[in-house]
Amino acid sequence: MHMRVDPAHQESGQVKSEHLNPEQQERIRSRAHQIYEEHGREEGHALNHWLQAKAEVVNRGRSLKGGMKEN
């Protein structure tokens, strides 16, 4: 029997964990799946795809916040 583990639960304690809201988690899941498909649906890279997607989503959020001007 082959069990699939959500890559979000594979992060080691060495990686700083940020609190992600449900919308961010869904964006990460969606982007990770997109990366998986872009790489030919090759198995065995779920954690790398998840971490890449997380970095993209988190960095995009930071850049959007940084670009907002106070009135």
PyMOL commands that set and color helices and strands:
alter all, ss='L'
color gray80, all
select helices_A, chain A and resi 7-9+22-38+46-66
alter helices_A, ss='H'
color red, helices_A
deselect
rebuild
show_as cartoon
